[in-house]
Amino acid sequence: MKMLLNKIKAISPILYYFSLGYLALFLLLVMLSQFDHRQLSGVNLWLKPGKFALSLAIYCFTWPLYLQFLPFKLLGRRFANFTVFAMSFEMIAITSQAARGQMSHYNISSPYNAVVFSMMGVVIVAQTLFALYVGFIFFKVKAQDLSPALLWAIRLGIIFSCIFALEGGIMASRLSHTVGVPDGGPGLPILNWSRIAGDLRIAHFIGMHALQILPLFVILSGIKNSRPVLIFALLYFVLVSLLLYNAMLGRPLF
């Protein structure tokens, strides 16, 4: 683990240190939730910022491992810098809204809340489109320093994660992540995914983590040929699409 962290630090110090910062913030928010018992939508209001801090730490730790293979170093640095800006903006918005006792997402109850929600949308869409562009740039990368299987896993992992990140637009247009009932009903522990209706966050979450899961499939299986990863990626995409379809029908998964 220490070698991996040192490698990430050497490739992109800015993403490395921001990842550590998000991990520290995650621990701080977990502790804060033990003292501040206010709730939003039936759960502790610090739960959502905590989950985002952990998720962003993983996201920022992941990208340097892929950017090392990008032949355009300036593009890689610009992407890292913009990622830090975008994720910091999202984290500040989500945490500050929680501190105010307000929902950060789908909240247009006041001009200020509407502006925060709108700006979050603009920033995260820009970040996702930038990531998608980088994903397509990876089609210019040749399998020299990495196997064809890992190269395809990185390409498709980035593209799939962007597609399902943009699924957030469906939730934003509905001002809701639950289909069939209002947000805030009974949900799974921690994840809080609805147990009584369709929940668009399930496909959103699993689809976005194609960024890590497809390359991990290659690394853990040890495969070198691209065909198995293409088949796995196709099945993964179909599965997540079915999860989205199921949620759109208003059906709970659990």
SERO-368810 format. One record per residue (C-alpha): residue in one letter; x, y, z; residue number from 0. Coordinates in Angstrom, 1 decimal, decimal comma, always signed. Layout:
BEGIN
+------+--------+--------+--------+-----+
: type :   east :  north :     up : seq :
+------+--------+--------+--------+-----+
:    a :      X :      Y :      Z : NUM :
...
+------+--------+--------+--------+-----+
This chain:
BEGIN
+------+--------+--------+--------+-----+
: type :   east :  north :     up : seq :
+------+--------+--------+--------+-----+
:    m :   +0,0 :   +0,0 :   +0,0 :   0 :
:    k :   +2,8 :   +2,4 :   +0,9 :   1 :
:    m :   +4,4 :   +1,8 :   -2,5 :   2 :
:    l :   +1,1 :   +2,4 :   -4,3 :   3 :
:    l :   +0,6 :   +5,7 :   -2,4 :   4 :
:    n :   +4,1 :   +6,8 :   -3,1 :   5 :
:    k :   +3,5 :   +6,1 :   -6,8 :   6 :
:    i :   +0,3 :   +8,1 :   -6,8 :   7 :
:    k :   +2,1 :  +11,0 :   -5,0 :   8 :
:    a :   +4,9 :  +10,9 :   -7,6 :   9 :
:    i :   +2,5 :  +11,0 :  -10,6 :  10 :
:    s :   +0,2 :  +13,7 :   -9,3 :  11 :
:    p :   +1,0 :  +15,4 :   -6,0 :  12 :
:    i :   -2,0 :  +17,6 :   -6,2 :  13 :
:    l :   -4,5 :  +14,7 :   -6,5 :  14 :
:    y :   -2,6 :  +12,8 :   -3,9 :  15 :
:    y :   -2,8 :  +15,5 :   -1,3 :  16 :
:    f :   -6,4 :  +16,3 :   -2,0 :  17 :
:    s :   -7,2 :  +12,7 :   -1,6 :  18 :
:    l :   -5,7 :  +12,7 :   +1,8 :  19 :
:    g :   -7,6 :  +15,8 :   +2,6 :  20 :
:    y :  -10,9 :  +14,2 :   +1,6 :  21 :
:    l :  -10,1 :  +11,2 :   +3,8 :  22 :
:    a :   -9,4 :  +13,5 :   +6,7 :  23 :
:    l :  -12,6 :  +15,3 :   +6,0 :  24 :
:    f :  -14,5 :  +12,0 :   +5,9 :  25 :
:    l :  -13,2 :  +11,1 :   +9,4 :  26 :
:    l :  -14,0 :  +14,6 :  +10,7 :  27 :
:    l :  -17,6 :  +14,3 :   +9,4 :  28 :
:    v :  -18,0 :  +10,8 :  +10,9 :  29 :
:    m :  -17,0 :  +12,2 :  +14,3 :  30 :
:    l :  -19,2 :  +15,3 :  +13,8 :  31 :
:    s :  -22,2 :  +13,1 :  +13,2 :  32 :
:    q :  -21,8 :  +11,6 :  +16,7 :  33 :
:    f :  -22,4 :  +15,0 :  +18,2 :  34 :
:    d :  -24,8 :  +16,7 :  +15,8 :  35 :
:    h :  -27,9 :  +14,6 :  +15,5 :  36 :
:    r :  -29,9 :  +16,8 :  +13,2 :  37 :
:    q :  -31,5 :  +14,9 :  +10,3 :  38 :
:    l :  -32,4 :  +15,5 :   +6,6 :  39 :
:    s :  -34,7 :  +13,1 :   +4,8 :  40 :
:    g :  -34,7 :  +10,8 :   +7,8 :  41 :
:    v :  -30,9 :  +10,4 :   +8,2 :  42 :
:    n :  -28,1 :  +12,3 :   +9,9 :  43 :
:    l :  -27,4 :  +15,4 :   +7,8 :  44 :
:    w :  -23,6 :  +14,7 :   +7,9 :  45 :
:    l :  -24,0 :  +11,3 :   +6,3 :  46 :
:    k :  -24,2 :  +12,6 :   +2,8 :  47 :
:    p :  -21,1 :  +14,9 :   +3,0 :  48 :
:    g :  -19,2 :  +12,0 :   +4,6 :  49 :
:    k :  -20,1 :   +9,6 :   +1,7 :  50 :
:    f :  -19,1 :  +12,2 :   -0,8 :  51 :
:    a :  -15,8 :  +12,9 :   +0,9 :  52 :
:    l :  -14,9 :   +9,2 :   +0,9 :  53 :
:    s :  -16,0 :   +8,8 :   -2,7 :  54 :
:    l :  -14,0 :  +11,8 :   -3,9 :  55 :
:    a :  -10,9 :  +10,5 :   -2,1 :  56 :
:    i :  -11,2 :   +7,3 :   -4,0 :  57 :
:    y :  -11,8 :   +9,2 :   -7,3 :  58 :
:    c :   -8,7 :  +11,4 :   -6,8 :  59 :
:    f :   -6,5 :   +8,4 :   -5,8 :  60 :
:    t :   -7,7 :   +6,5 :   -9,0 :  61 :
:    w :   -6,9 :   +9,1 :  -11,7 :  62 :
:    p :   -3,1 :   +9,4 :  -11,3 :  63 :
:    l :   -2,8 :   +5,6 :  -11,9 :  64 :
:    y :   -4,4 :   +6,2 :  -15,3 :  65 :
:    l :   -2,9 :   +9,5 :  -16,2 :  66 :
:    q :   +0,6 :   +8,0 :  -16,0 :  67 :
:    f :   -0,2 :   +6,2 :  -19,3 :  68 :
:    l :   -1,5 :   +9,4 :  -21,0 :  69 :
:    p :   +1,1 :  +10,5 :  -23,6 :  70 :
:    f :   +0,0 :  +14,2 :  -23,3 :  71 :
:    k :   +1,4 :  +15,3 :  -19,9 :  72 :
:    l :   +0,1 :  +18,8 :  -20,1 :  73 :
:    l :   -3,4 :  +17,5 :  -20,7 :  74 :
:    g :   -3,0 :  +15,3 :  -17,7 :  75 :
:    r :   -1,9 :  +18,1 :  -15,4 :  76 :
:    r :   -4,8 :  +20,3 :  -16,6 :  77 :
:    f :   -7,2 :  +17,5 :  -15,9 :  78 :
:    a :   -5,8 :  +17,0 :  -12,4 :  79 :
:    n :   -6,0 :  +20,7 :  -11,6 :  80 :
:    f :   -9,6 :  +20,9 :  -12,9 :  81 :
:    t :  -10,5 :  +17,8 :  -11,0 :  82 :
:    v :   -9,3 :  +19,3 :   -7,8 :  83 :
:    f :  -11,3 :  +22,5 :   -8,5 :  84 :
:    a :  -14,5 :  +20,7 :   -9,4 :  85 :
:    m :  -14,4 :  +18,2 :   -6,5 :  86 :
:    s :  -13,5 :  +20,9 :   -4,0 :  87 :
:    f :  -16,5 :  +23,0 :   -5,3 :  88 :
:    e :  -18,8 :  +20,1 :   -4,9 :  89 :
:    m :  -17,5 :  +19,2 :   -1,4 :  90 :
:    i :  -17,8 :  +22,8 :   -0,2 :  91 :
:    a :  -21,3 :  +23,1 :   -1,6 :  92 :
:    i :  -22,6 :  +19,8 :   -0,1 :  93 :
:    t :  -20,9 :  +20,4 :   +3,3 :  94 :
:    s :  -22,0 :  +24,0 :   +3,7 :  95 :
:    q :  -25,6 :  +23,2 :   +2,8 :  96 :
:    a :  -25,6 :  +20,4 :   +5,3 :  97 :
:    a :  -24,3 :  +22,8 :   +8,0 :  98 :
:    r :  -27,2 :  +25,1 :   +7,1 :  99 :
:    g :  -29,6 :  +22,1 :   +7,5 : 100 :
:    q :  -30,4 :  +22,3 :   +3,8 : 101 :
:    m :  -30,5 :  +19,7 :   +1,1 : 102 :
:    s :  -27,7 :  +20,3 :   -1,4 : 103 :
:    h :  -29,3 :  +18,4 :   -4,3 : 104 :
:    y :  -32,7 :  +19,1 :   -5,9 : 105 :
:    n :  -33,2 :  +22,1 :   -3,6 : 106 :
:    i :  -34,7 :  +25,1 :   -5,3 : 107 :
:    s :  -36,6 :  +26,2 :   -2,2 : 108 :
:    s :  -34,9 :  +29,7 :   -2,2 : 109 :
:    p :  -32,8 :  +31,7 :   -4,7 : 110 :
:    y :  -29,6 :  +30,8 :   -2,8 : 111 :
:    n :  -30,4 :  +27,1 :   -2,7 : 112 :
:    a :  -31,3 :  +27,1 :   -6,4 : 113 :
:    v :  -28,0 :  +28,9 :   -7,4 : 114 :
:    v :  -26,0 :  +26,4 :   -5,3 : 115 :
:    f :  -27,7 :  +23,4 :   -6,9 : 116 :
:    s :  -27,4 :  +24,9 :  -10,4 : 117 :
:    m :  -23,7 :  +25,7 :  -10,0 : 118 :
:    m :  -23,1 :  +22,2 :   -8,7 : 119 :
:    g :  -24,7 :  +20,8 :  -11,9 : 120 :
:    v :  -22,6 :  +23,1 :  -14,1 : 121 :
:    v :  -19,3 :  +22,2 :  -12,4 : 122 :
:    i :  -19,9 :  +18,4 :  -12,3 : 123 :
:    v :  -21,1 :  +18,2 :  -15,9 : 124 :
:    a :  -17,9 :  +20,1 :  -17,0 : 125 :
:    q :  -15,8 :  +17,7 :  -14,9 : 126 :
:    t :  -17,6 :  +14,7 :  -16,4 : 127 :
:    l :  -17,2 :  +15,9 :  -20,0 : 128 :
:    f :  -13,5 :  +16,6 :  -19,4 : 129 :
:    a :  -13,1 :  +13,1 :  -18,0 : 130 :
:    l :  -15,0 :  +11,7 :  -21,0 : 131 :
:    y :  -12,7 :  +13,6 :  -23,4 : 132 :
:    v :   -9,7 :  +12,0 :  -21,6 : 133 :
:    g :  -11,3 :   +8,6 :  -21,9 : 134 :
:    f :  -11,5 :   +9,0 :  -25,7 : 135 :
:    i :   -7,9 :  +10,3 :  -25,7 : 136 :
:    f :   -6,9 :   +6,9 :  -24,3 : 137 :
:    f :   -7,9 :   +5,4 :  -27,7 : 138 :
:    k :   -4,7 :   +7,1 :  -28,9 : 139 :
:    v :   -2,6 :   +5,2 :  -26,3 : 140 :
:    k :   -0,9 :   +2,1 :  -27,5 : 141 :
:    a :   -0,5 :   -1,0 :  -25,4 : 142 :
:    q :   +3,2 :   -0,7 :  -24,8 : 143 :
:    d :   +3,6 :   -0,1 :  -21,1 : 144 :
:    l :   +0,3 :   -1,9 :  -20,2 : 145 :
:    s :   -1,5 :   -5,0 :  -21,4 : 146 :
:    p :   -4,3 :   -4,7 :  -24,1 : 147 :
:    a :   -6,7 :   -5,9 :  -21,4 : 148 :
:    l :   -5,8 :   -3,2 :  -18,9 : 149 :
:    l :   -5,8 :   -0,5 :  -21,6 : 150 :
:    w :   -9,4 :   -1,5 :  -22,7 : 151 :
:    a :  -10,4 :   -1,6 :  -19,0 : 152 :
:    i :   -9,2 :   +1,9 :  -18,5 : 153 :
:    r :  -10,8 :   +3,2 :  -21,7 : 154 :
:    l :  -14,2 :   +1,6 :  -21,0 : 155 :
:    g :  -14,0 :   +2,3 :  -17,3 : 156 :
:    i :  -13,7 :   +6,0 :  -17,9 : 157 :
:    i :  -16,4 :   +6,1 :  -20,5 : 158 :
:    f :  -18,9 :   +4,0 :  -18,6 : 159 :
:    s :  -18,3 :   +6,0 :  -15,4 : 160 :
:    c :  -19,0 :   +9,2 :  -17,3 : 161 :
:    i :  -22,2 :   +7,9 :  -18,9 : 162 :
:    f :  -23,6 :   +6,9 :  -15,6 : 163 :
:    a :  -22,4 :  +10,1 :  -14,0 : 164 :
:    l :  -24,4 :  +12,0 :  -16,5 : 165 :
:    e :  -27,4 :   +9,9 :  -15,4 : 166 :
:    g :  -27,5 :  +12,4 :  -12,6 : 167 :
:    g :  -29,1 :  +14,7 :  -15,1 : 168 :
:    i :  -32,3 :  +12,5 :  -14,9 : 169 :
:    m :  -32,4 :  +13,0 :  -11,2 : 170 :
:    a :  -31,8 :  +16,7 :  -11,5 : 171 :
:    s :  -34,6 :  +17,1 :  -14,0 : 172 :
:    r :  -37,0 :  +15,2 :  -11,7 : 173 :
:    l :  -35,6 :  +17,1 :   -8,6 : 174 :
:    s :  -35,7 :  +13,6 :   -7,0 : 175 :
:    h :  -33,7 :  +10,4 :   -6,9 : 176 :
:    t :  -36,6 :   +8,2 :   -5,9 : 177 :
:    v :  -39,2 :   +7,0 :   -8,5 : 178 :
:    g :  -42,7 :   +6,3 :   -7,2 : 179 :
:    v :  -42,6 :   +8,0 :   -3,8 : 180 :
:    p :  -41,0 :  +11,2 :   -2,5 : 181 :
:    d :  -37,4 :  +11,1 :   -1,4 : 182 :
:    g :  -36,7 :  +10,2 :   +2,2 : 183 :
:    g :  -38,5 :   +6,8 :   +2,8 : 184 :
:    p :  -37,0 :   +3,7 :   +4,4 : 185 :
:    g :  -33,6 :   +2,9 :   +2,9 : 186 :
:    l :  -30,5 :   +0,7 :   +3,2 : 187 :
:    p :  -28,2 :   +1,5 :   +6,1 : 188 :
:    i :  -25,5 :   +4,0 :   +5,2 : 189 :
:    l :  -26,2 :   +3,9 :   +1,4 : 190 :
:    n :  -29,8 :   +4,9 :   +2,1 : 191 :
:    w :  -31,1 :   +3,5 :   -1,2 : 192 :
:    s :  -34,9 :   +3,2 :   -1,1 : 193 :
:    r :  -36,4 :   -0,1 :   -0,1 : 194 :
:    i :  -39,9 :   +0,8 :   -1,1 : 195 :
:    a :  -39,5 :   +2,4 :   -4,6 : 196 :
:    g :  -37,1 :   +2,8 :   -7,5 : 197 :
:    d :  -33,9 :   +4,6 :   -6,7 : 198 :
:    l :  -31,9 :   +6,1 :   -9,5 : 199 :
:    r :  -28,8 :   +6,4 :   -7,3 : 200 :
:    i :  -28,1 :   +2,7 :   -7,5 : 201 :
:    a :  -27,2 :   +2,7 :  -11,3 : 202 :
:    h :  -25,5 :   +6,0 :  -10,8 : 203 :
:    f :  -23,3 :   +4,7 :   -8,1 : 204 :
:    i :  -22,4 :   +1,3 :   -9,6 : 205 :
:    g :  -22,0 :   +2,7 :  -13,1 : 206 :
:    m :  -19,6 :   +5,5 :  -11,9 : 207 :
:    h :  -17,4 :   +2,9 :  -10,2 : 208 :
:    a :  -16,8 :   +1,2 :  -13,5 : 209 :
:    l :  -13,8 :   +3,6 :  -13,3 : 210 :
:    q :  -12,3 :   +1,3 :  -10,6 : 211 :
:    i :  -14,1 :   -2,0 :  -11,1 : 212 :
:    l :  -13,1 :   -2,7 :  -14,8 : 213 :
:    p :   -9,3 :   -2,2 :  -14,2 : 214 :
:    l :   -9,5 :   -4,1 :  -10,9 : 215 :
:    f :  -11,2 :   -7,0 :  -12,8 : 216 :
:    v :   -8,1 :   -7,2 :  -15,1 : 217 :
:    i :   -5,6 :   -6,8 :  -12,3 : 218 :
:    l :   -7,1 :   -9,4 :  -10,0 : 219 :
:    s :   -7,8 :  -11,9 :  -12,8 : 220 :
:    g :   -4,4 :  -11,5 :  -14,4 : 221 :
:    i :   -5,8 :  -11,6 :  -17,9 : 222 :
:    k :   -3,8 :  -10,0 :  -20,7 : 223 :
:    n :   -6,1 :  -10,5 :  -23,7 : 224 :
:    s :   -8,6 :   -7,8 :  -24,4 : 225 :
:    r :  -11,5 :  -10,1 :  -25,3 : 226 :
:    p :  -12,4 :  -11,2 :  -21,7 : 227 :
:    v :  -12,5 :   -7,6 :  -20,5 : 228 :
:    l :  -14,7 :   -6,5 :  -23,4 : 229 :
:    i :  -17,2 :   -9,3 :  -22,6 : 230 :
:    f :  -17,0 :   -8,4 :  -18,9 : 231 :
:    a :  -17,5 :   -4,7 :  -19,7 : 232 :
:    l :  -20,5 :   -5,4 :  -21,9 : 233 :
:    l :  -22,1 :   -7,5 :  -19,2 : 234 :
:    y :  -21,4 :   -4,8 :  -16,6 : 235 :
:    f :  -22,9 :   -2,1 :  -18,8 : 236 :
:    v :  -26,1 :   -4,2 :  -19,5 : 237 :
:    l :  -26,4 :   -5,0 :  -15,7 : 238 :
:    v :  -26,2 :   -1,3 :  -14,7 : 239 :
:    s :  -28,6 :   -0,3 :  -17,5 : 240 :
:    l :  -31,1 :   -2,9 :  -16,2 : 241 :
:    l :  -30,7 :   -1,4 :  -12,7 : 242 :
:    l :  -31,5 :   +2,0 :  -14,2 : 243 :
:    y :  -34,5 :   +0,6 :  -16,1 : 244 :
:    n :  -35,8 :   -1,1 :  -12,9 : 245 :
:    a :  -35,5 :   +2,1 :  -11,0 : 246 :
:    m :  -37,3 :   +4,1 :  -13,7 : 247 :
:    l :  -40,2 :   +1,6 :  -13,3 : 248 :
:    g :  -40,4 :   +2,6 :   -9,6 : 249 :
:    r :  -39,4 :   -0,9 :   -8,4 : 250 :
:    p :  -37,2 :   -1,2 :   -5,3 : 251 :
:    l :  -34,1 :   -3,4 :   -5,7 : 252 :
:    f :  -34,0 :   -4,6 :   -2,1 : 253 :
+------+--------+--------+--------+-----+
